[in-house]
Amino acid sequence: MELFQYKNNELYCEDVKVADLAKEFGTPLWVYSANKILHEYRAIQDAFEEVDPVVCYSVKSNSNLSILRLLNGAGCSFDVVSGGELYRVQHAGADTTRVVFAGVGKTDAEIRQALGQNILMFNVESEAELDAISRIAASMNRVAPVALRLNPDIDAKTHAKTTTGKKGNKFGMDIERHNALADKVLADPNLELRGIHMHLGSPINTTDPYEAAAKKALEVVTELRAKGHQTNWVNLGGGFGLNYRGTEAPPATEYAKVILPYIKEAECRLALEPGRSVCGNAGALISEVIFTKREGGKLFVIQDAAMNDLVRPAMYDSFHRIWPVNPKLAPPTDYEAEIEGCEATDVVGPICESGDYLAKGRHLPPLQRGDLLCTFSAGAYGTVMSSNYNSRPRGAEVLVKGSDVQLIRKRESYADLIEHELFALK
């Protein structure tokens, strides 16, 4: 289901011309398809429906309140990694008793906040965190629900900066310690062991790592139950792949095929934490060409979206499809190939860093000042990782559903950049 499509050499988001959005709201501009978001969430829910999963959308991938409210209205729950994200889902109307709180560095204040909201469970990342949760729960006369985040030492074959399930990563606790950790929870009147959690990284474009993790989860649950622990949840995190190039990621049904047999055998509730796979291809970054230039034998297209808007290419060497909004050539099937009528081009931004680029050596048709470009698959880890570097105001965000367009985040002004700063006393 692709809802960014070209019709008669015009890019549309659902039923709306993207060029019209750029004219009304300016650039850089983030454009999201509401129906694509809902479609991807429901595809995951449907793929795992045999075990009635709790799908907890990973707020860190895109935390705009309107997107959270859209998903909440569809029955989705949430995975948060900070008190700020918990605050956001509260304001989006979420049932916090279905919210999972992850993250390696939960502060005392965040733990109190989460206990006060009766969250479903904490994904506990260290023994020190377990002790902190116990202490704070005791001070509040509460019993804290926890899941032990175990590191299964599985190589998910993803980027080094986004792998989380191998030994030596900062996340989770060695799986060999699960018995001792579970015994510690059982002996603590302020803690309740609800299950185990494993997250392998993102994006994961093969199903093998999930099968290995599900198998290990079954082994751990079986062993814990034999010792008398009531372990009723398996949380396999998120990380499902995304088609940045076109067809590299399997559909949710393929992940379900390898996960469901183990979950059914374990007779556990299943929690999942997808983020990228829900919003990634539902969003695009629209920019306007400022200048073109040739230097050192290279063609540069300088446009008004930069690494402060979308940092993924600079940080992860990530690939995003890029094509004009009103192209003279039809979009290719292979965006990395040499294309007749196109020239190898570096698509760069205005920031004073050599690392400020969206693509290098990409074959694009001739472009000139004022032309609009679309950077696809930018709905996840785009705006949430944006900044004001070089004192650049961040762009607006719009949500499209059919022919309806809603502004869901205003473009920042120069005044917004300095609103929270104070002059020091002389």
C-alpha positions as CSV (number, residue, x, y, z in Angstrom):
1,M,0.0,0.0,0.0
2,E,1.9,3.0,-1.3
3,L,0.3,6.4,-0.6
4,F,3.1,8.6,-2.0
5,Q,2.6,8.1,-5.7
6,Y,3.3,10.0,-9.0
7,K,0.3,10.8,-11.2
8,N,0.9,12.6,-14.5
9,N,4.4,13.7,-13.3
10,E,3.0,15.1,-10.0
11,L,3.8,13.6,-6.6
12,Y,0.8,13.0,-4.4
13,C,0.4,12.1,-0.8
14,E,-2.9,10.3,-0.8
15,D,-5.2,12.6,-2.7
16,V,-3.2,15.8,-2.3
17,K,-0.5,17.3,-4.5
18,V,2.7,17.6,-2.6
19,A,3.7,20.7,-4.5
20,D,0.5,22.4,-3.2
21,L,1.5,21.5,0.3
22,A,5.0,23.0,-0.2
23,K,3.4,26.2,-1.6
24,E,1.1,26.5,1.4
25,F,3.4,25.5,4.2
26,G,6.9,26.2,2.9
27,T,10.0,24.0,2.9
28,P,11.6,22.0,4.4
29,L,8.3,20.3,5.1
30,W,7.4,16.9,6.6
31,V,4.4,15.2,5.0
32,Y,2.8,12.1,6.6
33,S,0.1,9.8,5.2
34,A,-2.4,8.9,7.9
35,N,-3.8,6.0,6.0
36,K,-0.3,4.5,5.5
37,I,0.4,4.7,9.3
38,L,-2.9,3.0,10.1
39,H,-2.3,0.3,7.4
40,E,1.1,-0.6,8.7
41,Y,-0.1,-0.8,12.3
42,R,-3.0,-3.0,11.4
43,A,-0.8,-5.2,9.2
44,I,1.3,-6.1,12.3
45,Q,-1.8,-6.5,14.5
46,D,-3.4,-8.8,12.0
47,A,-0.2,-10.8,11.4
48,F,-0.1,-11.8,15.1
49,E,-3.8,-11.9,15.8
50,E,-3.7,-15.6,16.8
51,V,-2.1,-14.6,20.1
52,D,-3.9,-11.2,20.6
53,P,-0.7,-9.2,20.8
54,V,-0.3,-5.8,22.6
55,V,1.4,-3.7,19.9
56,C,3.2,-0.9,21.6
57,Y,4.2,1.7,19.0
58,S,7.8,2.9,19.7
59,V,7.3,6.6,20.4
60,K,11.0,7.4,19.8
61,S,10.5,6.8,16.1
62,N,8.1,9.7,15.7
63,S,6.5,11.3,18.7
64,N,4.2,13.9,17.1
65,L,1.0,14.2,19.2
66,S,-1.3,13.9,16.3
67,I,0.4,10.7,15.1
68,L,0.2,9.3,18.6
69,R,-3.5,10.2,18.8
70,L,-4.2,8.6,15.4
71,L,-2.6,5.3,16.6
72,N,-4.3,5.4,19.9
73,G,-7.6,5.8,18.2
74,A,-6.9,2.6,16.2
75,G,-6.3,0.6,19.4
76,C,-2.5,0.8,19.5
77,S,-0.5,1.0,22.7
78,F,2.9,2.6,23.3
79,D,6.6,1.9,24.2
80,V,8.3,4.9,25.8
81,V,11.9,5.4,26.8
82,S,11.6,8.7,28.8
83,G,9.4,10.6,31.1
84,G,8.8,13.1,28.2
85,E,7.5,10.3,25.9
86,L,5.2,9.1,28.7
87,Y,3.9,12.7,29.1
88,R,3.3,12.8,25.3
89,V,1.3,9.6,25.2
90,Q,-0.8,10.7,28.2
91,H,-1.7,13.9,26.3
92,A,-2.5,11.8,23.3
93,G,-5.2,10.0,25.4
94,A,-3.4,6.7,25.8
95,D,-4.4,4.1,28.4
96,T,-1.2,4.1,30.3
97,T,-1.9,0.7,31.9
98,R,-0.9,-0.7,28.4
99,V,2.3,1.3,28.2
100,V,5.7,-0.3,28.4
101,F,8.7,1.8,29.7
102,A,12.1,0.9,28.3
103,G,15.5,2.5,28.3
104,V,18.8,2.0,30.2
105,G,18.8,5.2,32.3
106,K,15.5,5.7,33.9
107,T,15.7,8.4,36.6
108,D,14.1,8.2,40.0
109,A,11.6,10.9,38.9
110,E,10.7,8.9,35.7
111,I,10.2,5.7,37.7
112,R,7.8,7.6,40.1
113,Q,6.0,9.1,37.2
114,A,5.5,5.7,35.5
115,L,4.4,4.0,38.7
116,G,1.9,6.9,39.2
117,Q,0.5,6.1,35.8
118,N,0.1,2.4,36.5
119,I,2.1,1.3,33.4
120,L,2.0,-2.2,32.1
121,M,5.6,-2.9,33.0
122,F,9.2,-1.6,33.1
123,N,11.7,-3.3,30.8
124,V,14.5,-3.5,33.3
125,E,18.0,-3.1,31.8
126,S,20.3,-3.6,34.8
127,E,20.3,-5.0,38.3
128,A,21.0,-1.5,39.6
129,E,17.8,-0.4,37.9
130,L,15.9,-3.3,39.5
131,D,17.1,-2.1,42.9
132,A,16.1,1.5,42.2
133,I,12.6,0.5,41.1
134,S,12.2,-1.6,44.2
135,R,13.2,1.2,46.5
136,I,10.9,3.8,44.8
137,A,8.0,1.4,44.7
138,A,8.4,0.7,48.5
139,S,8.4,4.5,49.1
140,M,5.1,4.8,47.2
141,N,3.6,1.6,48.8
142,R,3.4,0.1,45.4
143,V,4.3,-3.2,43.7
144,A,6.2,-2.5,40.5
145,P,5.6,-4.7,37.4
146,V,8.8,-5.6,35.6
147,A,10.1,-7.6,32.7
148,L,13.7,-8.6,32.6
149,R,15.5,-7.3,29.5
150,L,17.8,-10.2,28.6
151,N,20.5,-9.9,26.1
152,P,20.3,-13.1,23.9
153,D,23.6,-12.4,22.2
154,I,22.0,-12.6,18.7
155,D,23.6,-10.8,15.8
156,A,20.7,-9.2,13.9
157,K,23.1,-8.1,11.0
158,T,22.1,-4.5,11.3
159,H,24.0,-1.2,11.6
160,A,26.6,-1.2,14.4
161,K,24.9,1.9,16.0
162,T,21.5,0.3,16.0
163,T,22.2,-3.3,17.1
164,T,21.1,-4.0,20.7
165,G,21.0,-7.8,21.2
166,K,24.7,-8.8,21.3
167,K,27.0,-9.1,24.3
168,G,28.9,-5.9,24.8
169,N,26.0,-3.7,23.9
170,K,24.8,-1.3,26.6
171,F,21.3,-2.7,26.6
172,G,19.9,-5.5,28.7
173,M,21.5,-8.1,31.0
174,D,23.3,-11.3,30.1
175,I,20.8,-14.1,29.5
176,E,22.8,-16.5,31.6
177,R,21.7,-14.4,34.7
178,H,18.0,-14.9,34.2
179,N,17.5,-17.3,37.1
180,A,19.3,-15.2,39.6
181,L,17.6,-12.1,38.5
182,A,14.1,-13.7,38.6
183,D,14.8,-15.1,42.1
184,K,15.7,-11.6,43.2
185,V,12.4,-10.3,42.0
186,L,10.5,-13.2,43.6
187,A,12.0,-12.4,46.9
188,D,11.2,-8.7,46.7
189,P,7.7,-7.7,47.9
190,N,7.9,-4.5,45.9
191,L,8.4,-6.2,42.6
192,E,6.3,-8.4,40.3
193,L,7.9,-10.4,37.5
194,R,5.6,-10.1,34.5
195,G,7.8,-11.5,31.8
196,I,11.0,-11.2,29.8
197,H,12.0,-8.7,27.1
198,M,14.4,-9.1,24.2
199,H,15.1,-6.4,21.6
200,L,17.7,-7.2,18.9
201,G,18.1,-3.9,17.1
202,S,16.7,-2.1,14.0
203,P,16.1,-2.4,11.1
204,I,16.2,-6.2,10.8
205,N,15.4,-7.4,7.3
206,T,15.5,-11.1,7.9
207,T,13.4,-13.3,10.1
208,D,16.2,-15.6,11.4
209,P,17.2,-13.4,14.4
210,Y,13.5,-13.3,15.6
211,E,13.2,-17.1,15.4
212,A,16.4,-17.5,17.4
213,A,15.1,-14.9,20.0
214,A,11.7,-16.5,20.2
215,K,13.3,-19.9,20.8
216,K,15.5,-18.6,23.5
217,A,12.5,-16.8,25.1
218,L,10.6,-20.1,25.2
219,E,13.5,-21.8,26.9
220,V,13.8,-19.1,29.6
221,V,10.1,-19.0,30.3
222,T,9.9,-22.8,30.6
223,E,12.8,-22.8,33.0
224,L,11.4,-19.9,35.1
225,R,8.0,-21.5,35.4
226,A,9.6,-24.8,36.5
227,K,11.0,-22.8,39.4
228,G,7.6,-21.4,40.3
229,H,7.8,-18.0,38.6
230,Q,4.6,-16.7,37.1
231,T,6.1,-15.4,33.8
232,N,3.2,-14.5,31.5
233,W,4.7,-12.0,29.0
234,V,7.3,-12.3,26.2
235,N,8.2,-8.9,24.7
236,L,10.3,-9.3,21.5
237,G,10.7,-5.6,21.0
238,G,10.5,-4.0,17.6
239,G,13.0,-3.6,14.8
240,F,11.0,-5.0,11.9
241,G,12.6,-3.9,8.6
242,L,11.6,-1.1,6.2
243,N,11.7,-0.8,2.5
244,Y,14.0,2.1,2.1
245,R,15.1,0.9,-1.4
246,G,12.0,-1.0,-2.4
247,T,11.7,-4.7,-1.4
248,E,14.4,-5.5,1.2
249,A,12.1,-6.0,4.2
250,P,9.7,-8.9,4.6
251,P,6.1,-8.2,5.5
252,A,4.9,-8.6,9.1
253,T,3.4,-12.0,8.2
254,E,6.9,-13.4,7.6
255,Y,8.0,-12.3,11.1
256,A,4.9,-13.8,12.5
257,K,5.5,-17.2,10.9
258,V,8.7,-17.7,12.9
259,I,7.6,-16.1,16.2
260,L,4.1,-17.4,16.7
261,P,4.9,-21.1,17.2
262,Y,7.1,-20.4,20.2
263,I,4.7,-17.9,21.7
264,K,1.9,-20.3,21.4
265,E,3.9,-23.1,23.0
266,A,5.0,-20.8,25.8
267,E,1.3,-19.8,26.4
268,C,2.4,-16.2,27.0
269,R,1.0,-12.9,26.1
270,L,3.1,-11.2,23.4
271,A,4.2,-7.6,23.3
272,L,5.8,-6.0,20.3
273,E,7.4,-2.5,19.9
274,P,7.4,-1.5,16.2
275,G,8.2,2.0,15.3
276,R,10.1,2.4,12.1
277,S,8.0,-0.1,10.2
278,V,4.8,1.8,11.2
279,C,5.8,5.3,10.3
280,G,8.9,5.1,8.1
281,N,7.3,4.9,4.7
282,A,4.4,7.0,5.8
283,G,6.5,10.2,5.8
284,A,8.5,12.2,3.4
285,L,10.7,15.3,3.7
286,I,10.1,17.9,1.0
287,S,12.8,20.5,0.1
288,E,13.5,23.2,-2.4
289,V,16.6,23.6,-4.5
290,I,18.5,26.7,-3.6
291,F,21.6,26.4,-5.9
292,T,23.4,23.9,-8.1
293,K,27.1,24.1,-8.7
294,R,29.9,22.1,-10.3
295,E,33.2,21.9,-8.4
296,G,36.0,19.4,-8.4
297,G,34.4,17.4,-11.2
298,K,31.2,16.9,-9.1
299,L,27.6,18.2,-9.4
300,F,26.1,19.5,-6.2
301,V,22.4,20.2,-5.6
302,I,22.1,22.5,-2.6
303,Q,18.6,22.4,-1.1
304,D,17.0,23.7,2.0
305,A,16.8,20.4,4.0
306,A,19.9,19.6,6.0
307,M,21.4,17.2,8.5
308,N,19.6,19.2,11.3
309,D,16.3,18.0,9.7
310,L,17.3,14.5,8.7
311,V,20.5,13.3,10.3
312,R,20.2,9.6,9.3
313,P,22.4,9.8,6.2
314,A,25.2,11.6,8.1
315,M,24.9,9.5,11.2
316,Y,24.2,6.0,9.8
317,D,25.2,6.3,6.1
318,S,21.6,5.5,5.5
319,F,19.9,5.4,2.1
320,H,16.8,7.3,1.3
321,R,15.1,7.4,-2.2
322,I,15.2,11.0,-3.6
323,W,13.3,12.2,-6.6
324,P,11.8,15.5,-7.8
325,V,8.3,16.3,-6.8
326,N,7.5,17.4,-10.4
327,P,9.9,15.2,-12.4
328,K,10.6,15.4,-16.1
329,L,11.4,11.7,-15.9
330,A,9.4,8.9,-14.4
331,P,10.8,7.6,-11.1
332,P,13.2,4.6,-11.5
333,T,12.7,1.2,-10.1
334,D,16.3,1.2,-8.9
335,Y,17.3,4.5,-7.3
336,E,20.9,3.4,-7.0
337,A,21.5,2.6,-10.7
338,E,22.8,4.8,-13.5
339,I,19.7,6.3,-15.1
340,E,19.5,7.6,-18.7
341,G,19.1,11.3,-18.8
342,C,20.4,11.7,-15.2
343,E,23.7,12.6,-13.7
344,A,25.5,11.6,-10.5
345,T,24.7,14.2,-8.0
346,D,25.5,15.0,-4.4
347,V,22.3,16.3,-2.6
348,V,23.6,18.5,0.2
349,G,22.2,21.0,2.7
350,P,23.2,24.5,3.8
351,I,24.9,23.5,7.1
352,C,28.6,24.2,7.5
353,E,29.6,20.6,7.7
354,S,31.0,18.3,5.0
355,G,28.8,15.6,6.5
356,D,25.7,17.6,5.7
357,Y,24.2,15.5,2.8
358,L,21.1,13.5,2.0
359,A,22.7,11.5,-0.8
360,K,26.0,11.2,-2.6
361,G,26.5,10.2,-6.2
362,R,22.8,9.8,-6.8
363,H,21.7,9.8,-10.4
364,L,19.1,12.5,-10.7
365,P,17.5,14.4,-13.6
366,P,18.6,18.0,-14.3
367,L,17.5,20.3,-11.4
368,Q,17.4,24.1,-11.1
369,R,16.7,26.7,-8.4
370,G,13.1,26.4,-7.1
371,D,12.6,22.8,-8.0
372,L,11.1,20.6,-5.2
373,L,12.7,17.4,-4.1
374,C,11.2,14.5,-2.1
375,T,13.3,12.4,0.3
376,F,11.2,9.3,0.9
377,S,11.0,7.0,3.9
378,A,11.6,9.8,6.3
379,G,8.6,9.3,8.7
380,A,10.7,7.6,11.3
381,Y,13.8,9.0,13.1
382,G,13.4,12.2,11.2
383,T,11.8,15.0,13.1
384,V,12.5,13.3,16.5
385,M,16.3,13.5,15.8
386,S,16.2,17.0,14.3
387,S,17.9,20.0,15.9
388,N,18.5,23.7,15.6
389,Y,22.1,23.3,14.6
390,N,23.4,26.4,12.8
391,S,20.4,28.2,14.4
392,R,18.1,26.7,11.7
393,P,14.3,26.7,12.6
394,R,12.8,23.3,12.1
395,G,10.2,22.8,9.4
396,A,6.4,22.3,9.7
397,E,4.7,18.9,9.8
398,V,1.4,18.1,8.0
399,L,-0.8,15.0,8.2
400,V,-2.8,14.0,5.1
401,K,-5.8,11.7,5.2
402,G,-7.5,11.4,1.8
403,S,-8.0,15.0,0.7
404,D,-7.9,16.4,4.2
405,V,-4.7,18.2,5.3
406,Q,-3.9,19.1,8.9
407,L,-1.0,21.2,10.1
408,I,0.3,19.1,13.1
409,R,3.4,21.1,14.0
410,K,4.1,24.8,13.2
411,R,7.2,25.9,11.4
412,E,9.6,27.4,14.0
413,S,10.5,31.1,13.8
414,Y,13.7,32.8,14.7
415,A,11.9,34.0,17.9
416,D,11.4,30.3,18.8
417,L,15.1,29.7,18.6
418,I,15.9,32.1,21.5
419,E,12.6,31.8,23.5
420,H,14.2,29.8,26.3
421,E,17.5,31.6,26.5
422,L,18.4,34.3,29.1
423,F,21.1,37.0,29.1
424,A,23.6,36.5,31.8
425,L,24.0,39.3,34.3
426,K,26.9,41.6,33.7
